[in-house]
Amino acid sequence: MEYSFIRLERQGPVAVLTLNRPDCLNAVHFPMQNELEDALKSLVLDFDTRVLVITGAGRGFCSGLDIRDPKVLGPPEGRNPEESYRLQRTYSDLILLLRAIPQPVIAAVNGPAAGAGFSFALASDIRLASPTARFSAAFINIGVGGADLGSSWLFPRIVGMGNAARHLYTGDVFSADEALRIGLVQEIVAGEELMNQAMTMAQVMASKSPLGLRVTKEALNANLGGCTLEQAVRLEDRNQALCIAGMTHPAGRG
């Protein structure tokens, strides 16, 4: 599939996915959604790509859904519940795909990340931000619930219940400094160095065991849920056994 609204470029074992509608701060419309779905699905069985970096073209990361697009808002008479649910799934499934792909995901947040863009950042494993990054769980600002596209599950697990509740209920815009304070981002990096830092981190990850990377993300996904300590330890036992076997068996090397 040829892409018009995203770029997917591979640099050795690292892939860079760039949201590419800079004229509207990389707002998501249906064509971009289709391209994102295709790109993420292509990574599921891509055993050569070990890490994914996601960023935005121009001065924004992603400003959310493109509400200027009449197809996004829907016809004047509205949509019935079945249509609304089906269309909602087209976007929410992107969040599930970001967590389902085996590659660790680094979000290089180079500007505003609002609504769907905010959830893309949440669904990443690590978030680096430029000083100009701004964040907003903007869903509640357009008349829908503040918990959307995985935000009510991911956000509290990253920053704690109180911090998440504050921003999900208000939809307020907060700075990179505030995001660092509450633990949403791991580092603030000067804008001109943001991608270099993201790529350096990605290359360090990519230098590790490919199987080790994959099962570590698998374990993080499982243990973010409701499993017990014993279940978490048993999963880690399984993963470590697989990695050790891969190190000592010729078929598992490389």
N, C-alpha and C positions, 0 to 999 in steps of 0.2 A: 504494500500500500504506500503510495506517495503522500507525503505530508505537506500541507500548506500552512498549518497553524501551530505546529510544533516542529522541533528539530530533535532527532535522536542520533547522536554521534558517539562512536566508540573510539576510545583511546586506550588500546590494549585491553586490559581486563576491566576497565572502568567505562561505563556509559554515562553520557550527559544528556539529559532530557530538558530541553528549553521550551517553555511556553512562549509562543511567538506571535502575539498580537500586541506589539508595543504601543500602538496608537490608542488602545483602550486599557492599558495596564494589564494586558493579558487576560482579560475577562473571558470566561468560558461560554461558548455557544455550542449548539449541537454538532457542527462540523469538527470543532476542536475536541469535544467529548468523544466523538467516534475515533479520532486519531489517537487520543490518549488511551482509549480502551485497546486499540490495536497494538500500540507500542508496548503497553504493560503486559498484554497477553504474550507478546513475542519474547518477553524476558522470562516467562515462567519456565520454559525448557531450554533457556540459553545458558549452557554450562560454561561458556567461555567468558561471559560477563559476570564479574564477581561483586561489583559495587555499582550503585546508581546514584548519580548526583542530579538533583532537580533544581532548576532555577528559572528565572524569567528574563525575557529580552527587554532591553531598555531600562527604564527607571522603576519598574514594578515587578513584583513576584507574581501575584495574581489577585485581581480586585474582586473575584467572585463570579457569580453568574452574570452574563451580559443582559441586564434587564431592559436594555434598549432594543433587544432583538424581540420582535413580536412573537416569534415561535417559542421563546422562553417563557414569556408572560402568559401566553395562551390567547385564545379568541376572546372577544369582548363578553360573550355569554358565559365564559368560564368553561372548565372541564369537569366531567363527572368524576366520581372518586376512583373508578378503575383507570381512567386515563391519567389522572394526577399521580396515582401510585406507580403506574408503569413508567412515567417520565421521571418521577423521583428516583426510581431504581437506576435509571441510566446514569445518574450522577453519583448516587451513593455506592454503586458497585465499583466506582473508581477507587474509593477509599479502601474497600475490601481487597481490591487488586494490589494496592500499594503495600498492604500488610501481607498479602498472600505470596507475592513474588519472593523468591528465595534470597535476592540480593539485599544487603543492608542499604538503606536509603538515607542520603545526606541532603537536607534542604539548605540551599544557599539562598537565604531570603534577602534579596537585594533592594526591596522597597515594600510598598503596601501588600499585605497578605490579609485579605478580608473574605468573609463568607466561605465559599468553596476553597479559595486560596488558603485561608486559615486552616481548614481541615486537611488540605494537602500537606501543610507543614506539620500538623499534629500527627498525621499518619506516617511521617518520616521517622527514622530512628534517631537522627541527630539533626539539630537545627543550628546553623551558623547564620548570623545576621549582620548586615551592614548598619552603621549608625542611622541611616535613613529609613530603616525598616519600621513599619507600623503594622500593628496587628488589631484585628477586630473580629469577634464572633458576631458578625453583622446580621445573622438570620432574624433575630427578634426585631430589628429595625425596619424590616419590610412587612411586618404584620404576621409572620409565621412564628412557630416556636423557636426558642433559643437553642434547643438541642437538635442539631441537624448534622447529617453527614459524619456521624461517628463522634461528634464533639462531646456528647455527654458521657461517653465511655472513655475516650482517649484523654481529654483535657484534665479531668480530676486525677487520673493516674499519673500525669506528668507534673502537675503543679499543686495537687491537693484540692480537697472539696471546696474550701472557702474561696480560694483564689479563682477556681473555675466557676463557681456559682456567681461570684461578683461579675465576671465578664460575660457569662452566658445570659444572665438576667438583664444586664444593661446594654450590651452590644457596644460598649464604649471603645474608643481607639486608644491603644496604649503603645508606648515607645519601646525601642529595642532595650533601653536601660531597664524598664519595668519588666520586660520579658526575661531579661537576664536575672533580675532580682527574684522572680518567682520560679525560676528554673525552666521556663519554656525554651529558652535558647541556651546553648552551652558556651557560646563565645560571641563577642562582638568584634568584627574584623573590618578594618578600613575598606571602603567600597572597592578600591582598585586592587585590593589583595584578597577579596572575598573568594573568588573562584580558585585562585592559587592555593589558598588555605584548604578549601573544600577538596581540591584535587590531591593535595599532599596527604590529607587524612584518608581519602579514598585509596590512594596507592599503598599506604601503610596497611589498611584493611585487606586490600587485594593481595598483599604479599603473604598473607596467612593461608592456612590450609583451606582449599575451596569447600570441602565437606565441613570443616570446622565452622566456617562462616555461616553456612546454610543451617546447620543444626543449632547454632547459637541463636539465630533469628527465630527458628522454630520454637526453641525453649522460651525465649522472651515472649513470643506470642501466647504460648500456652500458659505461662506463669503470670501474665498480666490478668488472666481470668480468675476463676474461683477455685483453682486447684489448691490442695493442701501443701504444706512443706514436704511431706513424704512423697507426694506425687511429683513435686518439682525435683526433689533429689533423685527419684527413680528415673525421671526423664533425662536428667543430667547424666546419670549413670549410663543410660543407653547411648546417649550421644557421645560420651567420652569413649565408651567401648568401641563404637563405630569408628571414631577418629583414630584410636590406637590401632585397631585392626587395619585401617587404611594406611597407616604409617609403616606397618610391618609386612603387609601383604603386597606383592608386586602389582596386583590389579588395582589397588587403591592409591598408588602413588601418582603424582603429577598435578 
